[in-house]
Amino acid sequence: MVDGKDKASNDAKNKSHMSKYKKERDEYLEGWKRAKADLINEKKKFAELTEQKEKIIIASCINNFIPPMDSFFQAKKNKKVWESVDKNWRIGVEAIYSQLKDSMSQMGVSDIMPKCGEEFDPKKHEIIETQIGEENKIIDTCSPGYKVSDFVIKPACVIIGKKTLKS
């Protein structure tokens, strides 16, 4: 038979062991939670880096398409000259232009084609010239820009307005 003193001593030892085990369990649980959170963060970072890498690869491929796309844009921009060219030739050129645009679109590339009066945005526009006009508003687009989602491959080249021109 266990006397009261031994029972109290065993209870104290058991409580001490339980406290130690609970503390150890909590430490393991916290470590596991941190490791799980770190893994989730690393997966997100890896996905972001993969997405960035894909955009850069697409951008490097698209850079080869930009000069002919700019040439098509310039050819079509002068309406008077464009309309005076043989209709069959013009239809053929437009078909080639359409194929290039479709190929770019399939890679997730879209145009940056600012409209007259739109606010200048240095993240997606490049100033080619300034003219007297409404401050920081686009007057004309010299060539379109291109982007993959929010990643700008080439900014649109624009003419913007300034209240006064500096000499």
VODRENBA-529147 format. One record per residue: residue number from 1; residue in three letters; z negated, x negated, y negated of N, C-alpha, C in turn. Coordinates in steps of 0.05 Angstrom, whole numbers, plus 32768, in hexadecimal, padded with zeros to 4 digits. Each point is the difference from the previous one (the first is absolute). Layout:
N
{voba NUM, 'ALA', {Z, X, Y}, {Z, X, Y}, {Z, X, Y}}
...
//
This chain:
167
{voba 1, 'MET', {8000, 7FEF, 8017}, {8000, 8011, 7FE9}, {8000, 7FEE, 7FE7}}
{voba 2, 'VAL', {8010, 8009, 7FED}, {8003, 7FF0, 7FE7}, {7FEC, 800B, 7FEC}}
{voba 3, 'ASP', {7FF1, 7FED, 7FF5}, {7FED, 8009, 7FEC}, {800E, 8004, 7FE6}}
{voba 4, 'GLY', {7FF2, 800C, 7FED}, {800B, 8007, 7FE6}, {800A, 7FE8, 7FF0}}
{voba 5, 'LYS', {7FF1, 7FE9, 8003}, {8007, 7FE8, 7FF2}, {801B, 7FF5, 8009}}
{voba 6, 'ASP', {8005, 7FFF, 801A}, {8019, 7FF7, 800B}, {8017, 8012, 7FF8}}
{voba 7, 'LYS', {7FFB, 801A, 8000}, {8015, 8014, 7FF9}, {8008, 7FFC, 7FE3}}
{voba 8, 'ALA', {7FED, 7FFC, 7FEE}, {8005, 7FFC, 7FE4}, {8010, 7FE6, 7FFC}}
{voba 9, 'SER', {7FF9, 7FEC, 8010}, {800E, 7FE6, 7FFE}, {801D, 8002, 8009}}
{voba 10, 'ASN', {8004, 800F, 8017}, {801B, 8005, 800A}, {8011, 8010, 7FEC}}
{voba 11, 'ASP', {7FF3, 8015, 7FF4}, {800E, 8010, 7FEC}, {8009, 7FEF, 7FE9}}
{voba 12, 'ALA', {7FEF, 7FEE, 7FF7}, {8006, 7FEF, 7FE9}, {8017, 7FED, 8008}}
{voba 13, 'LYS', {7FFF, 7FF5, 8019}, {8015, 7FEE, 8009}, {801B, 8010, 8001}}
{voba 14, 'ASN', {7FFF, 8018, 800B}, {8018, 8011, 8003}, {800C, 8006, 7FE5}}
{voba 15, 'LYS', {7FEE, 8007, 7FED}, {800A, 8006, 7FE4}, {800D, 7FE7, 7FF4}}
{voba 16, 'SER', {7FF3, 7FE9, 8005}, {800B, 7FE7, 7FF5}, {801C, 7FFA, 800C}}
{voba 17, 'HIS', {8002, 8004, 801B}, {801A, 7FFC, 800E}, {8014, 8014, 7FF6}}
{voba 18, 'MET', {7FF8, 8019, 7FFD}, {8013, 8015, 7FF6}, {8009, 7FFA, 7FE4}}
{voba 19, 'SER', {7FEE, 7FF7, 7FF0}, {8008, 7FF9, 7FE4}, {8014, 7FE9, 8000}}
{voba 20, 'LYS', {7FFA, 7FEC, 8011}, {8012, 7FE9, 8002}, {801C, 8009, 800A}}
{voba 21, 'TYR', {8000, 8011, 8014}, {801A, 800A, 800C}, {800F, 8011, 7FEC}}
{voba 22, 'LYS', {7FF2, 8011, 7FF1}, {800D, 8011, 7FEC}, {800C, 7FEF, 7FEA}}
{voba 23, 'LYS', {7FF2, 7FEB, 7FF7}, {800A, 7FEE, 7FEC}, {8019, 7FF2, 800A}}
{voba 24, 'GLU', {7FFF, 7FF6, 8019}, {8016, 7FF3, 800C}, {8018, 8013, 8003}}
{voba 25, 'ARG', {7FFB, 8019, 8008}, {8015, 8014, 8003}, {800D, 8005, 7FE5}}
{voba 26, 'ASP', {7FF0, 8003, 7FEB}, {800A, 8005, 7FE5}, {8011, 7FE9, 7FF6}}
{voba 27, 'GLU', {7FF8, 7FE7, 8006}, {8010, 7FE9, 7FF8}, {801B, 8000, 800F}}
{voba 28, 'TYR', {8000, 8006, 8019}, {8019, 8002, 800F}, {8012, 8016, 7FF6}}
{voba 29, 'LEU', {7FF4, 8017, 7FFA}, {800F, 8017, 7FF5}, {800D, 7FF9, 7FE5}}
{voba 30, 'GLU', {7FF0, 7FF3, 7FEF}, {800B, 7FF8, 7FE6}, {8016, 7FEB, 8003}}
{voba 31, 'GLY', {7FFD, 7FED, 8012}, {8015, 7FEC, 8005}, {8019, 800E, 800B}}
{voba 32, 'TRP', {7FFD, 8013, 8012}, {8017, 800E, 800B}, {800E, 8010, 7FEA}}
{voba 33, 'LYS', {7FF0, 800D, 7FEE}, {800C, 8010, 7FEA}, {8010, 7FED, 7FED}}
{voba 34, 'ARG', {7FF5, 7FE9, 7FFA}, {800D, 7FED, 7FEF}, {801A, 7FF6, 800D}}
{voba 35, 'ALA', {7FFF, 7FFA, 801A}, {8017, 7FF6, 800E}, {8016, 8016, 8001}}
{voba 36, 'LYS', {7FF8, 8018, 8004}, {8013, 8017, 8000}, {800D, 8003, 7FE5}}
{voba 37, 'ALA', {7FF0, 7FFE, 7FEB}, {800A, 8003, 7FE4}, {8013, 7FE9, 7FFA}}
{voba 38, 'ASP', {7FF9, 7FE7, 8009}, {8011, 7FE9, 7FFC}, {801B, 8004, 800E}}
{voba 39, 'LEU', {7FFF, 800A, 8019}, {8019, 8005, 800F}, {8011, 8014, 7FF1}}
{voba 40, 'ILE', {7FF5, 8016, 7FF7}, {800F, 8014, 7FF1}, {800D, 7FF4, 7FE7}}
{voba 41, 'ASN', {7FF0, 7FF0, 7FF1}, {800B, 7FF3, 7FE8}, {8017, 7FEC, 8007}}
{voba 42, 'GLU', {7FFD, 7FF2, 8016}, {8014, 7FED, 8008}, {801A, 800F, 8008}}
{voba 43, 'LYS', {7FFD, 8016, 800E}, {8017, 8010, 8008}, {800F, 800A, 7FE7}}
{voba 44, 'LYS', {7FF1, 800A, 7FEC}, {800C, 8009, 7FE7}, {800E, 7FE9, 7FF2}}
{voba 45, 'LYS', {7FF3, 7FE9, 7FFE}, {800C, 7FE8, 7FF3}, {8019, 7FF8, 800E}}
{voba 46, 'PHE', {8000, 8000, 801B}, {8017, 7FF9, 8010}, {8017, 8013, 7FFB}}
{voba 47, 'ALA', {7FFA, 801A, 7FFF}, {8015, 8015, 7FFA}, {800C, 7FFC, 7FE4}}
{voba 48, 'GLU', {7FEF, 7FFA, 7FED}, {800A, 7FFB, 7FE4}, {8011, 7FE7, 7FFF}}
{voba 49, 'LEU', {7FF8, 7FEB, 800E}, {8010, 7FE7, 8000}, {801A, 8005, 800E}}
{voba 50, 'THR', {8000, 800F, 8016}, {8019, 8006, 800E}, {8013, 8010, 7FEE}}
{voba 51, 'GLU', {7FF5, 8014, 7FF2}, {8010, 8010, 7FEE}, {800C, 7FEE, 7FEA}}
{voba 52, 'GLN', {7FEF, 7FEF, 7FF5}, {800A, 7FED, 7FEB}, {8016, 7FEE, 800A}}
{voba 53, 'LYS', {7FFC, 7FF6, 8018}, {8013, 7FEE, 800C}, {801B, 800F, 8004}}
{voba 54, 'GLU', {7FFF, 8019, 8009}, {8018, 8010, 8004}, {800F, 8003, 7FE5}}
{voba 55, 'LYS', {7FF1, 8006, 7FEB}, {800C, 8003, 7FE5}, {800E, 7FE7, 7FF7}}
{voba 56, 'ILE', {7FF3, 7FE9, 8005}, {800B, 7FE6, 7FF8}, {801A, 7FFA, 8010}}
{voba 57, 'ILE', {8000, 8006, 801A}, {8017, 7FFC, 8010}, {8017, 8012, 7FF7}}
{voba 58, 'ILE', {7FFA, 8019, 7FFA}, {8015, 8012, 7FF6}, {800A, 7FF6, 7FE5}}
{voba 59, 'ALA', {7FEE, 7FF8, 7FEF}, {8008, 7FF6, 7FE5}, {8013, 7FE8, 8003}}
{voba 60, 'SER', {7FFA, 7FEE, 8012}, {8011, 7FE8, 8003}, {801B, 8008, 800A}}
{voba 61, 'CYS', {8002, 8014, 8012}, {801A, 800A, 8009}, {800F, 800E, 7FEA}}
{voba 62, 'ILE', {7FF2, 8011, 7FF1}, {800C, 8010, 7FEB}, {800A, 7FEE, 7FE9}}
{voba 63, 'ASN', {7FF4, 7FEA, 7FFB}, {8009, 7FEE, 7FEB}, {801D, 7FF9, 8003}}
{voba 64, 'ASN', {800A, 8000, 8018}, {801D, 7FFA, 8005}, {8012, 8018, 7FF7}}
{voba 65, 'PHE', {7FF5, 8018, 8000}, {800F, 8017, 7FF9}, {8001, 8005, 7FE2}}
{voba 66, 'ILE', {7FED, 7FF5, 7FF2}, {7FFC, 8007, 7FE3}, {8019, 7FF8, 7FEF}}
{voba 67, 'PRO', {800B, 7FE8, 8002}, {8017, 7FFA, 7FEF}, {8017, 8014, 8004}}
{voba 68, 'PRO', {8009, 8007, 8019}, {8015, 8013, 8002}, {7FF8, 801C, 7FF5}}
{voba 69, 'MET', {7FE7, 8007, 8004}, {7FF6, 801A, 7FF6}, {8002, 8001, 7FE2}}
{voba 70, 'ASP', {7FF8, 7FEA, 7FF3}, {8002, 7FFE, 7FE3}, {801D, 8001, 7FF6}}
{voba 71, 'SER', {8012, 7FF3, 8010}, {801C, 8001, 7FF9}, {800B, 801D, 8001}}
{voba 72, 'PHE', {7FF8, 800E, 8015}, {8009, 801C, 8003}, {7FF5, 8011, 7FE8}}
{voba 73, 'PHE', {7FE7, 7FFB, 7FF9}, {7FF4, 800E, 7FEA}, {800F, 7FFB, 7FE6}}
{voba 74, 'GLN', {8006, 7FE7, 7FFB}, {800E, 7FF9, 7FE7}, {801C, 800C, 8000}}
{voba 75, 'ALA', {800E, 7FFF, 8017}, {801B, 800C, 8001}, {7FFF, 801E, 7FFA}}
{voba 76, 'LYS', {7FEC, 800E, 800B}, {7FFF, 801D, 7FFC}, {7FF4, 8007, 7FE5}}
{voba 77, 'LYS', {7FF3, 7FEE, 7FF3}, {7FF2, 8006, 7FE7}, {8014, 8006, 7FE9}}
{voba 78, 'ASN', {8016, 7FF2, 7FFF}, {8014, 8004, 7FEB}, {8012, 8017, 800A}}
{voba 79, 'LYS', {7FF8, 8019, 7FFA}, {800D, 8018, 8009}, {801E, 8000, 7FFA}}
{voba 80, 'LYS', {8008, 7FF8, 7FE8}, {801C, 8001, 7FF7}, {8011, 7FEF, 8012}}
{voba 81, 'VAL', {7FF7, 7FE7, 8005}, {800F, 7FED, 8011}, {8000, 800A, 801D}}
{voba 82, 'TRP', {7FE8, 8008, 8009}, {7FFD, 8009, 801C}, {8013, 8018, 8006}}
{voba 83, 'GLU', {8002, 8013, 7FED}, {8011, 8017, 8005}, {801E, 7FF9, 7FFE}}
{voba 84, 'SER', {8007, 7FEA, 7FF3}, {801C, 7FF9, 7FFD}, {800B, 7FF1, 8018}}
{voba 85, 'VAL', {7FEE, 7FF7, 8012}, {8008, 7FF2, 8018}, {800C, 8014, 8014}}
{voba 86, 'ASP', {8012, 7FF6, 8011}, {800C, 8011, 8015}, {7FEB, 800F, 800F}}
{voba 87, 'LYS', {8004, 801A, 8003}, {7FEC, 8011, 800D}, {7FF9, 7FF8, 801D}}
{voba 88, 'ASN', {8015, 7FF9, 8010}, {7FFB, 7FF8, 801B}, {7FF0, 7FE6, 8002}}
{voba 89, 'TRP', {8006, 7FED, 7FEF}, {7FF0, 7FE8, 7FFF}, {7FE3, 8006, 7FF9}}
{voba 90, 'ARG', {7FFC, 8011, 7FEC}, {7FE5, 8007, 7FF7}, {7FF1, 800E, 8016}}
{voba 91, 'ILE', {800D, 8011, 800F}, {7FF3, 800E, 8017}, {7FF7, 7FEB, 8015}}
{voba 92, 'GLY', {8011, 7FEC, 8005}, {7FF9, 7FEB, 8013}, {7FE8, 7FF0, 7FF7}}
{voba 93, 'VAL', {8000, 7FF9, 7FE7}, {7FEA, 7FF0, 7FF5}, {7FE6, 8010, 8001}}
{voba 94, 'GLU', {8002, 801A, 7FF9}, {7FE8, 8011, 8001}, {7FF5, 8003, 801C}}
{voba 95, 'ALA', {8013, 8000, 8014}, {7FF7, 8002, 801C}, {7FF1, 7FE7, 8008}}
{voba 96, 'ILE', {800A, 7FE9, 7FF8}, {7FF2, 7FE6, 8006}, {7FE5, 8000, 7FF3}}
{voba 97, 'TYR', {7FFF, 8008, 7FE7}, {7FE7, 8001, 7FF1}, {7FEC, 8013, 800E}}
{voba 98, 'SER', {800A, 8016, 8008}, {7FEE, 8014, 800E}, {7FF5, 7FF4, 801A}}
{voba 99, 'GLN', {8011, 7FF1, 800F}, {7FF7, 7FF4, 8019}, {7FEA, 7FEB, 7FFA}}
{voba 100, 'LEU', {8003, 7FF0, 7FEC}, {7FEC, 7FED, 7FF8}, {7FE6, 800E, 7FF9}}
{voba 101, 'LYS', {8002, 8015, 7FF0}, {7FE8, 800E, 7FF7}, {7FF2, 800D, 8019}}
{voba 102, 'ASP', {800F, 800B, 8012}, {7FF5, 800C, 8019}, {7FF2, 7FEA, 8010}}
{voba 103, 'SER', {800C, 7FE9, 8003}, {7FF4, 7FEA, 800F}, {7FE5, 7FF8, 7FF4}}
{voba 104, 'MET', {8000, 7FFE, 7FE6}, {7FE7, 7FF8, 7FF1}, {7FEB, 8016, 8004}}
{voba 105, 'SER', {8009, 8019, 7FFE}, {7FED, 8016, 8002}, {7FF3, 8001, 801C}}
{voba 106, 'GLN', {8010, 7FFA, 8015}, {7FF6, 7FFF, 801B}, {7FEA, 7FEB, 8004}}
{voba 107, 'MET', {8001, 7FEB, 7FEF}, {7FEC, 7FEB, 8001}, {7FE8, 8007, 7FEE}}
{voba 108, 'GLY', {8000, 8018, 7FF4}, {7FEA, 8008, 7FEF}, {8002, 7FF8, 7FE3}}
{voba 109, 'VAL', {8018, 7FF7, 7FF8}, {8005, 7FF7, 7FE5}, {8009, 8017, 7FEE}}
{voba 110, 'SER', {7FF4, 8002, 7FE9}, {8009, 8015, 7FED}, {8006, 7FF3, 7FE5}}
{voba 111, 'ASP', {8010, 800F, 7FF0}, {8008, 7FF6, 7FE6}, {7FEA, 8003, 7FEC}}
{voba 112, 'ILE', {8000, 7FEF, 7FED}, {7FF0, 8003, 7FE7}, {8015, 8005, 7FEB}}
{voba 113, 'MET', {8004, 8019, 7FF9}, {8014, 8007, 7FEC}, {7FF4, 800F, 7FE9}}
{voba 114, 'PRO', {7FF6, 7FF1, 7FEC}, {7FF2, 800D, 7FEA}, {8014, 8010, 7FEF}}
{voba 115, 'LYS', {7FF5, 8016, 7FF4}, {8010, 8011, 7FEF}, {7FFB, 7FF9, 7FE3}}
{voba 116, 'CYS', {8014, 8006, 7FEF}, {7FFD, 7FFC, 7FE4}, {7FE8, 8010, 7FF6}}
{voba 117, 'GLY', {7FEF, 7FF3, 7FEF}, {7FE8, 800C, 7FF5}, {7FE7, 7FFC, 8011}}
{voba 118, 'GLU', {8004, 7FF5, 8018}, {7FE9, 7FFB, 8012}, {7FF0, 7FE8, 7FF4}}
{voba 119, 'GLU', {7FE6, 8000, 8005}, {7FEF, 7FEB, 7FF6}, {8005, 7FE6, 8010}}
{voba 120, 'PHE', {8002, 7FEA, 7FF2}, {8003, 7FE6, 800D}, {7FE8, 7FF9, 8010}}
{voba 121, 'ASP', {8004, 7FF7, 8019}, {7FEB, 7FF8, 8013}, {8006, 7FE4, 8009}}
{voba 122, 'PRO', {7FF0, 7FEC, 7FF8}, {8006, 7FE4, 8007}, {7FFE, 7FFB, 801E}}
{voba 123, 'LYS', {7FF4, 8012, 800F}, {7FFE, 7FFC, 801D}, {801A, 8006, 800E}}
{voba 124, 'LYS', {8011, 8011, 7FF4}, {8019, 8007, 800D}, {8019, 7FFE, 7FEE}}
{voba 125, 'HIS', {7FFC, 7FF7, 7FE7}, {8017, 7FFC, 7FEE}, {8000, 7FE4, 7FF5}}
{voba 126, 'GLU', {8017, 7FF5, 7FFA}, {8003, 7FE6, 7FF3}, {8011, 8005, 7FE7}}
{voba 127, 'ILE', {7FF5, 7FF6, 7FE9}, {800E, 8003, 7FE7}, {8017, 7FEC, 7FFE}}
{voba 128, 'ILE', {8018, 800A, 7FFB}, {8017, 7FEF, 7FFD}, {8007, 7FFE, 7FE2}}
{voba 129, 'GLU', {7FFA, 8016, 7FF2}, {8007, 8000, 7FE3}, {7FED, 8015, 7FF3}}
{voba 130, 'THR', {7FFC, 7FFC, 7FE6}, {7FF2, 8014, 7FF0}, {8013, 8009, 7FE9}}
{voba 131, 'GLN', {7FFD, 8019, 7FF9}, {8010, 800C, 7FEB}, {7FED, 8011, 7FEF}}
{voba 132, 'ILE', {8009, 8006, 7FE8}, {7FF0, 8012, 7FEF}, {7FFF, 801B, 800E}}
{voba 133, 'GLY', {7FE8, 800A, 8003}, {7FFD, 801A, 800D}, {7FE3, 8006, 8004}}
{voba 134, 'GLU', {7FFA, 8015, 800F}, {7FE5, 8008, 8005}, {7FF1, 7FEA, 8010}}
{voba 135, 'GLU', {7FE9, 7FF9, 7FF6}, {7FF1, 7FE9, 800B}, {7FFB, 8002, 801E}}
{voba 136, 'ASN', {8008, 7FEB, 800E}, {7FFB, 7FFD, 801D}, {800C, 8017, 8011}}
{voba 137, 'LYS', {8014, 800D, 7FF6}, {800F, 8014, 800F}, {801A, 7FF4, 8009}}
{voba 138, 'ILE', {8009, 8007, 8018}, {8019, 7FF5, 800B}, {8017, 800E, 7FF2}}
{voba 139, 'ILE', {8012, 7FEF, 7FF6}, {8019, 800A, 7FF3}, {8017, 8001, 8014}}
{voba 140, 'ASP', {8001, 7FEB, 8012}, {8016, 8000, 8014}, {7FF7, 7FEE, 8017}}
{voba 141, 'THR', {800D, 8006, 8017}, {7FFB, 7FF0, 8018}, {8018, 7FEE, 8005}}
{voba 142, 'CYS', {7FFC, 7FE6, 8000}, {8016, 7FED, 8005}, {8006, 7FFD, 801D}}
{voba 143, 'SER', {7FEC, 8000, 8011}, {8003, 8000, 801D}, {7FE7, 800C, 800D}}
{voba 144, 'PRO', {8004, 800E, 8016}, {7FE8, 800D, 800D}, {7FEF, 7FEB, 800D}}
{voba 145, 'GLY', {7FE7, 8008, 8005}, {7FEE, 7FEF, 8010}, {7FFE, 800C, 801C}}
{voba 146, 'TYR', {7FF2, 7FF2, 8011}, {7FFC, 8009, 801C}, {7FE3, 7FFA, 8008}}
{voba 147, 'LYS', {7FF6, 8012, 8012}, {7FE5, 7FFD, 8009}, {7FFD, 800A, 801D}}
{voba 148, 'VAL', {7FEC, 7FF6, 800E}, {7FF8, 800A, 801A}, {7FE4, 800B, 7FFB}}
{voba 149, 'SER', {7FFD, 801A, 8003}, {7FE8, 800F, 7FF8}, {7FF8, 7FF7, 7FE4}}
{voba 150, 'ASP', {7FE9, 7FF3, 7FFD}, {7FF7, 7FF7, 7FE5}, {8006, 7FE3, 7FFB}}
{voba 151, 'PHE', {800D, 7FF2, 8012}, {8006, 7FE4, 7FFE}, {801C, 7FFD, 7FF2}}
{voba 152, 'VAL', {8000, 7FF5, 7FE8}, {8019, 7FFD, 7FF1}, {800F, 7FE7, 8009}}
{voba 153, 'ILE', {8018, 8005, 800A}, {8012, 7FEA, 8009}, {800D, 7FF4, 7FE7}}
{voba 154, 'LYS', {800B, 8011, 7FF0}, {800E, 7FF8, 7FE7}, {7FFA, 8015, 7FEB}}
{voba 155, 'PRO', {7FF6, 7FF8, 7FE9}, {7FFB, 8014, 7FEB}, {801A, 8009, 7FF4}}
{voba 156, 'ALA', {8000, 8019, 7FF5}, {8018, 800A, 7FF2}, {8003, 7FF1, 7FE6}}
{voba 157, 'CYS', {8018, 7FF8, 7FF9}, {8005, 7FF2, 7FE7}, {8006, 8015, 7FEB}}
{voba 158, 'VAL', {7FF1, 7FFF, 7FEA}, {8001, 8016, 7FEC}, {8002, 7FF5, 7FE4}}
{voba 159, 'ILE', {800A, 8012, 7FEE}, {8000, 7FFC, 7FE4}, {7FEA, 8013, 7FF5}}
{voba 160, 'ILE', {7FED, 7FF5, 7FF1}, {7FEB, 8011, 7FF5}, {8001, 8001, 7FE2}}
{voba 161, 'GLY', {7FF3, 8014, 7FF5}, {7FFF, 8004, 7FE4}, {7FE8, 7FF2, 7FF3}}
{voba 162, 'LYS', {8004, 7FF6, 7FE8}, {7FEB, 7FF4, 7FEF}, {8004, 800C, 7FE4}}
{voba 163, 'LYS', {7FEA, 8004, 7FF3}, {8002, 800A, 7FE4}, {800D, 7FED, 7FEE}}
{voba 164, 'THR', {7FFB, 7FE6, 8004}, {800D, 7FEB, 7FF0}, {8007, 7FE9, 8013}}
{voba 165, 'LEU', {8015, 7FF3, 7FFA}, {8009, 7FE9, 8010}, {7FF8, 7FE7, 7FF2}}
{voba 166, 'LYS', {7FF5, 7FED, 800F}, {7FF8, 7FE6, 7FF4}, {8017, 7FED, 8002}}
{voba 167, 'SER', {8004, 7FF0, 7FEB}, {8016, 7FED, 8000}, {7FF9, 7FE6, 800E}}
//
